[in-house]
């Protein structure tokens, strides 16, 4: 901690500590207001759509986004902008296809729809895939800010991981979904404000301003993203295909988002929250891509300022600490912390909701009263937080944040999206048929990851897995139906 105060600076430490204390204070204020499981898991289904829209963005796109997207644009290209633009294409599908089902049946988790459509075995299998994928994802989003703190202040990476996990668990345990959403609102504002400040700073510090940033990116061929055949790198085509399916999953079936949208007061509010989130996906991610290009132009103009220990994922915090004045740099590091904590709190809260709603309730012979259920939810939250910290320690030994995230969603999330689409769009689909397709797709992705990782970019994992699961699942279901009849 002495090292942190020396290298990070007293003013920066005060800024960061004030933010962390505010998050804990929100949890304390909201503690004890939850009288029923609906209060704890769904904030009484009475949240304003704007707060939920902010929480959606902060929860699912923050940690990997704030550090990973600029790092990817700095290292590779700007093809990701074509991917995030697909949020606008996915939004009307989400509002018209997925959420009318959920709102009509007043579900707590999205996997209750799978129970209604395919039966209890399907719900257990699909919710298990969510739990596996989200646990891996949590490790990544804790590792991201811990890495930033390590680069920025010299604080031990593992100490930062432990600090991040503990604080997020603390206020989530106290306040449930209400605390998660309202802390996400604060974190959304800090995140957006930090991104704007960084973009303005880079325009000011790069000789030639925005024009030179664009020119440096053009000379480095970062705009050459229209290769429709190369599967080994991110291109405009692969980004559009990959992100379209990811958005359908993240905002249509993933419990982190469904839980928030089920907490909105009205059906119209759900639509507004989806639209708000889609627009912000494009605008904020576009701004972060510009920041990555700005970092490339800045260090191309001042190569002597780039430290050897910065690394790809640490390039943004390195710039923050070495190029911005004290106080401002503290705010920017705080934005990275806000970005990750909004994901950690949402992840552990949604995981505890799924475990209780989709496993404990149906398997328990005697129902638990509301107080006992909330106590169990809090215990699970603590346990999941501890597991997430351990997962973050493992993530620290792997590498690129964006690539880790793509690998996880391709492996576990694509089959989940597939069963929802099969259930909503066909009457033929059966759980047994989907299960065969899911097992084949998971095997395929594992084979690609270990034997052909250098030939196929991770962004292809999700659409490939979705296509295999859906096609094989539909065909197998038809064959099973023929034999059954």
SULBEL-V309537 format. One record per residue. N is the residue number from 0. RES is the residue in three letters. PHI is phi in radians with two decimals (NA if undefined). PSI is psi as a letter, one per 30 degrees, with the letter a starting at -180 (none if undefined). Layout:
N|RES|PHI|PSI + N|RES|PHI|PSI
//
This chain:
0|UNK|NA|e + 1|UNK|-1.08|e + 2|UNK|-1.06|e + 3|UNK|-1.09|e + 4|UNK|-1.12|e + 5|UNK|-1.25|e + 6|UNK|-1.51|e + 7|UNK|-1.36|e + 8|UNK|1.70|k + 9|UNK|-1.11|e + 10|UNK|-1.09|e + 11|UNK|-1.10|e + 12|UNK|-1.13|e + 13|UNK|-1.10|e + 14|UNK|-1.06|e + 15|UNK|-1.14|e + 16|UNK|-1.12|e + 17|UNK|-1.07|e + 18|UNK|-1.08|e + 19|UNK|-1.08|e + 20|UNK|-1.13|e + 21|UNK|-1.13|e + 22|UNK|-1.11|e + 23|UNK|-1.12|e + 24|UNK|-1.09|e + 25|UNK|-1.06|e + 26|UNK|-1.08|e + 27|UNK|-1.15|e + 28|UNK|-1.06|e + 29|UNK|-1.51|f + 30|UNK|-1.12|k + 31|UNK|1.49|f + 32|UNK|-1.47|f + 33|UNK|-1.56|j + 34|UNK|-1.75|f + 35|UNK|-2.27|l + 36|UNK|-1.14|e + 37|UNK|-1.09|e + 38|UNK|-1.14|e + 39|UNK|-1.31|e + 40|UNK|-1.52|e + 41|UNK|-2.25|g + 42|UNK|0.91|h + 43|UNK|1.21|g + 44|UNK|0.92|h + 45|UNK|-2.38|h + 46|UNK|-1.59|k + 47|UNK|-1.21|k + 48|UNK|-1.12|e + 49|UNK|-1.14|e + 50|UNK|-1.10|e + 51|UNK|-1.17|e + 52|UNK|-1.06|e + 53|UNK|-1.10|e + 54|UNK|-1.12|e + 55|UNK|-1.00|e + 56|UNK|-1.14|e + 57|UNK|-1.09|e + 58|UNK|-1.29|e + 59|UNK|-1.64|f + 60|UNK|-2.06|g + 61|UNK|-1.42|e + 62|UNK|-1.13|e + 63|UNK|-1.20|f + 64|UNK|-1.26|e + 65|UNK|-1.10|e + 66|UNK|-1.75|e + 67|UNK|-1.25|e + 68|UNK|-1.17|e + 69|UNK|-1.03|e + 70|UNK|-1.12|e + 71|UNK|-1.20|e + 72|UNK|-1.13|e + 73|UNK|-1.11|e + 74|UNK|-1.53|e + 75|UNK|-2.02|c + 76|UNK|-2.67|a + 77|UNK|-1.87|g + 78|UNK|-1.07|f + 79|UNK|-1.03|f + 80|UNK|-1.07|e + 81|UNK|-1.24|f + 82|UNK|-1.25|e + 83|UNK|-1.17|f + 84|UNK|-1.12|f + 85|UNK|-1.23|f + 86|UNK|-1.07|e + 87|UNK|-1.23|e + 88|UNK|-1.32|e + 89|UNK|-1.28|f + 90|UNK|-0.97|e + 91|UNK|-1.13|e + 92|UNK|-1.15|e + 93|UNK|-1.09|e + 94|UNK|-1.23|e + 95|UNK|-1.71|f + 96|UNK|-1.75|e + 97|UNK|-1.42|e + 98|UNK|-1.28|f + 99|UNK|-1.02|e + 100|UNK|-1.12|e + 101|UNK|-1.15|e + 102|UNK|-1.19|e + 103|UNK|-1.07|e + 104|UNK|-1.67|g + 105|UNK|0.84|h + 106|UNK|-1.31|l + 107|UNK|-1.62|e + 108|UNK|-2.15|l + 109|UNK|-1.13|f + 110|UNK|-1.35|f + 111|UNK|-1.16|e + 112|UNK|-1.12|e + 113|UNK|-1.08|e + 114|UNK|-1.04|e + 115|UNK|-1.14|e + 116|UNK|-1.54|e + 117|UNK|-2.12|f + 118|UNK|1.83|l + 119|UNK|-1.13|e + 120|UNK|-1.04|e + 121|UNK|-1.14|e + 122|UNK|-1.10|e + 123|UNK|-1.08|e + 124|UNK|-1.17|e + 125|UNK|-1.23|e + 126|UNK|-1.15|e + 127|UNK|-1.14|e + 128|UNK|-1.10|e + 129|UNK|-1.06|e + 130|UNK|-1.07|e + 131|UNK|-1.09|e + 132|UNK|-1.12|e + 133|UNK|-1.25|e + 134|UNK|-1.12|e + 135|UNK|-1.12|e + 136|UNK|-1.10|e + 137|UNK|-1.07|e + 138|UNK|-1.04|e + 139|UNK|-1.18|e + 140|UNK|-1.32|f + 141|UNK|-1.43|e + 142|UNK|-1.08|e + 143|UNK|-1.00|e + 144|UNK|-1.24|f + 145|UNK|-1.09|e + 146|UNK|-1.11|e + 147|UNK|-1.06|e + 148|UNK|-1.17|e + 149|UNK|-1.08|e + 150|UNK|-1.21|e + 151|UNK|-1.31|e + 152|UNK|-2.13|f + 153|UNK|1.50|g + 154|UNK|-1.05|k + 155|UNK|-0.94|k + 156|UNK|-0.99|e + 157|UNK|-1.32|e + 158|UNK|-1.15|e + 159|UNK|-1.11|e + 160|UNK|-1.05|e + 161|UNK|-1.12|e + 162|UNK|-1.09|e + 163|UNK|-1.07|e + 164|UNK|-1.11|e + 165|UNK|-1.10|e + 166|UNK|-1.17|e + 167|UNK|-1.12|e + 168|UNK|-1.12|e + 169|UNK|-1.04|e + 170|UNK|-1.35|f + 171|UNK|-1.24|e + 172|UNK|-1.05|e + 173|UNK|-1.25|e + 174|UNK|-1.89|f + 175|UNK|1.09|a + 176|UNK|-1.12|e + 177|UNK|-1.01|e + 178|UNK|-1.12|e + 179|UNK|-1.07|e + 180|UNK|-1.18|e + 181|UNK|-1.25|e + 182|UNK|-1.21|e + 183|UNK|-1.09|e + 184|UNK|-1.07|e + 185|UNK|-1.06|e + 186|UNK|-1.18|e + 187|UNK|-1.09|e + 188|UNK|-1.09|e + 189|UNK|-1.13|e + 190|UNK|-1.07|e + 191|UNK|-1.17|e + 192|UNK|-1.06|e + 193|UNK|-1.12|e + 194|UNK|-1.12|e + 195|UNK|-1.11|e + 196|UNK|-1.06|e + 197|UNK|-1.09|e + 198|UNK|-1.09|e + 199|UNK|-1.11|e + 200|UNK|-1.06|e + 201|UNK|-1.18|e + 202|UNK|-1.06|e + 203|UNK|-1.27|e + 204|UNK|-1.61|f + 205|UNK|-1.37|k + 206|UNK|-1.03|k + 207|UNK|1.72|f + 208|UNK|1.12|b + 209|UNK|-1.05|e + 210|UNK|-1.07|e + 211|UNK|-1.24|e + 212|UNK|-1.07|e + 213|UNK|-1.14|e + 214|UNK|-1.16|e + 215|UNK|-1.10|e + 216|UNK|-1.16|e + 217|UNK|-1.14|e + 218|UNK|-1.12|e + 219|UNK|-1.49|g + 220|UNK|1.10|h + 221|UNK|-1.34|f + 222|UNK|-1.64|f + 223|UNK|-1.49|i + 224|UNK|-2.17|g + 225|UNK|-1.85|h + 226|UNK|-1.57|j + 227|UNK|-1.55|f + 228|UNK|-2.03|f + 229|UNK|-1.30|j + 230|UNK|-1.70|g + 231|UNK|-1.61|f + 232|UNK|-2.47|l + 233|UNK|-1.33|k + 234|UNK|-2.13|l + 235|UNK|-1.03|e + 236|UNK|-1.16|e + 237|UNK|-1.14|e + 238|UNK|-1.14|e + 239|UNK|-1.11|e + 240|UNK|-1.14|e + 241|UNK|-1.10|e + 242|UNK|-1.22|e + 243|UNK|-1.02|e + 244|UNK|-1.23|e + 245|UNK|-1.09|e + 246|UNK|-1.13|e + 247|UNK|-1.04|e + 248|UNK|-1.26|e + 249|UNK|-1.05|e + 250|UNK|-1.85|f + 251|UNK|-1.91|e + 252|UNK|-2.19|f + 253|UNK|-1.18|k + 254|UNK|-1.06|e + 255|UNK|-0.98|e + 256|UNK|-1.49|e + 257|UNK|-1.00|e + 258|UNK|-1.05|e + 259|UNK|-1.19|e + 260|UNK|-1.22|f + 261|UNK|-1.30|f + 262|UNK|-1.55|f + 263|UNK|-1.27|k + 264|UNK|-1.14|e + 265|UNK|-2.24|l + 266|UNK|-1.11|e + 267|UNK|-1.10|e + 268|UNK|-1.09|e + 269|UNK|-1.06|e + 270|UNK|-1.07|e + 271|UNK|-1.13|e + 272|UNK|-1.12|e + 273|UNK|-1.11|e + 274|UNK|-1.14|e + 275|UNK|-0.99|e + 276|UNK|-1.14|e + 277|UNK|-1.10|e + 278|UNK|-1.12|e + 279|UNK|-1.19|e + 280|UNK|-0.95|e + 281|UNK|-1.23|e + 282|UNK|-1.16|e + 283|UNK|-1.30|e + 284|UNK|-1.13|e + 285|UNK|-1.07|e + 286|UNK|-1.15|e + 287|UNK|-1.20|e + 288|UNK|-1.12|e + 289|UNK|-1.06|e + 290|UNK|-1.08|e + 291|UNK|-1.06|e + 292|UNK|-1.15|e + 293|UNK|-1.15|e + 294|UNK|-1.09|e + 295|UNK|-1.10|e + 296|UNK|-1.18|e + 297|UNK|-1.12|e + 298|UNK|-1.36|f + 299|UNK|-1.25|e + 300|UNK|-1.36|e + 301|UNK|-2.25|i + 302|UNK|-1.10|f + 303|UNK|-1.23|f + 304|UNK|-1.54|f + 305|UNK|-1.55|j + 306|UNK|-1.31|k + 307|UNK|-1.19|f + 308|UNK|-1.61|g + 309|UNK|-1.15|e + 310|UNK|1.29|l + 311|UNK|-1.14|e + 312|UNK|-1.28|f + 313|UNK|-1.72|g + 314|UNK|-1.12|e + 315|UNK|-1.19|e + 316|UNK|-1.10|e + 317|UNK|-1.10|e + 318|UNK|-1.07|e + 319|UNK|-1.01|e + 320|UNK|-1.33|f + 321|UNK|-1.83|f + 322|UNK|-2.21|f + 323|UNK|-1.99|k + 324|UNK|-1.25|l + 325|UNK|-0.97|k + 326|UNK|1.61|e + 327|UNK|-1.14|e + 328|UNK|-1.10|e + 329|UNK|-1.11|e + 330|UNK|-1.10|e + 331|UNK|-1.19|e + 332|UNK|-1.14|e + 333|UNK|-1.08|e + 334|UNK|-1.08|e + 335|UNK|-1.17|e + 336|UNK|-1.07|e + 337|UNK|-1.08|e + 338|UNK|-1.04|e + 339|UNK|-1.41|e + 340|UNK|-1.11|e + 341|UNK|-1.15|f + 342|UNK|-1.43|e + 343|UNK|-1.10|e + 344|UNK|-1.09|e + 345|UNK|-1.16|e + 346|UNK|-1.12|e + 347|UNK|-1.24|e + 348|UNK|-1.17|e + 349|UNK|-1.20|e + 350|UNK|-1.10|e + 351|UNK|-1.13|e + 352|UNK|-1.10|e + 353|UNK|-1.13|e + 354|UNK|-1.07|e + 355|UNK|-1.34|e + 356|UNK|-1.26|e + 357|UNK|-1.79|f + 358|UNK|-2.19|e + 359|UNK|-1.13|e + 360|UNK|-1.06|e + 361|UNK|-1.23|f + 362|UNK|-1.62|f + 363|UNK|-1.35|k + 364|UNK|-1.20|e + 365|UNK|-2.01|k + 366|UNK|-1.09|k + 367|UNK|-1.63|k + 368|UNK|-1.24|l + 369|UNK|-1.03|e + 370|UNK|-1.13|e + 371|UNK|-1.12|e + 372|UNK|-1.18|e + 373|UNK|-1.21|e + 374|UNK|-1.09|e + 375|UNK|-1.09|e + 376|UNK|-1.06|e + 377|UNK|-1.20|e + 378|UNK|-1.12|e + 379|UNK|-1.09|e + 380|UNK|-1.05|e + 381|UNK|-1.11|e + 382|UNK|-1.09|e + 383|UNK|-1.16|e + 384|UNK|-1.10|e + 385|UNK|-1.10|e + 386|UNK|-1.06|e + 387|UNK|-1.12|e + 388|UNK|-1.08|e + 389|UNK|-1.12|e + 390|UNK|-1.13|e + 391|UNK|-1.16|e + 392|UNK|-1.06|e + 393|UNK|-1.17|e + 394|UNK|-1.07|e + 395|UNK|-1.09|f + 396|UNK|-1.65|g + 397|UNK|-1.69|e + 398|UNK|2.45|b + 399|UNK|-1.01|k + 400|UNK|-1.16|e + 401|UNK|-1.09|e + 402|UNK|-1.17|e + 403|UNK|-1.07|e + 404|UNK|-1.10|e + 405|UNK|-1.08|e + 406|UNK|-1.12|e + 407|UNK|-1.19|e + 408|UNK|-1.19|e + 409|UNK|-1.16|e + 410|UNK|-1.34|e + 411|UNK|-1.88|e + 412|UNK|-1.42|e + 413|UNK|-1.05|e + 414|UNK|-1.06|e + 415|UNK|-1.14|e + 416|UNK|-1.02|e + 417|UNK|-1.03|e + 418|UNK|-1.20|e + 419|UNK|-1.16|e + 420|UNK|-1.13|e + 421|UNK|-1.06|e + 422|UNK|-1.21|e + 423|UNK|-1.43|f + 424|UNK|-1.82|f + 425|UNK|-2.34|l + 426|UNK|-1.76|f + 427|UNK|-1.42|e + 428|UNK|-1.03|k + 429|UNK|-2.16|l + 430|UNK|-1.06|e + 431|UNK|-1.09|e + 432|UNK|-1.17|e + 433|UNK|-1.08|e + 434|UNK|-1.05|e + 435|UNK|-1.07|e + 436|UNK|-1.10|e + 437|UNK|-1.14|e + 438|UNK|-1.09|e + 439|UNK|-1.15|e + 440|UNK|-1.20|e + 441|UNK|-1.10|e + 442|UNK|-1.08|e + 443|UNK|-1.10|e + 444|UNK|-1.13|e + 445|UNK|-1.09|e + 446|UNK|-1.08|e + 447|UNK|-1.14|e + 448|UNK|-1.08|e + 449|UNK|-1.67|f + 450|UNK|-2.07|f + 451|UNK|-2.38|g + 452|UNK|-1.09|f + 453|UNK|-1.43|f + 454|UNK|-1.81|f + 455|UNK|-2.22|j + 456|UNK|-1.11|k + 457|UNK|-0.99|f + 458|UNK|-1.10|f + 459|UNK|-1.42|f + 460|UNK|-1.03|e + 461|UNK|-1.14|e + 462|UNK|-1.08|e + 463|UNK|-1.11|e + 464|UNK|-1.12|e + 465|UNK|-1.09|e + 466|UNK|-1.11|e + 467|UNK|-1.12|e + 468|UNK|-1.07|e + 469|UNK|-1.20|e + 470|UNK|-1.14|e + 471|UNK|-1.15|e + 472|UNK|-1.11|e + 473|UNK|-1.21|e + 474|UNK|-1.11|e + 475|UNK|-1.09|e + 476|UNK|-1.11|e + 477|UNK|-1.12|e + 478|UNK|-1.13|e + 479|UNK|-1.08|e + 480|UNK|-1.09|e + 481|UNK|-1.09|e + 482|UNK|-1.21|e + 483|UNK|-1.20|e + 484|UNK|-1.54|none
//
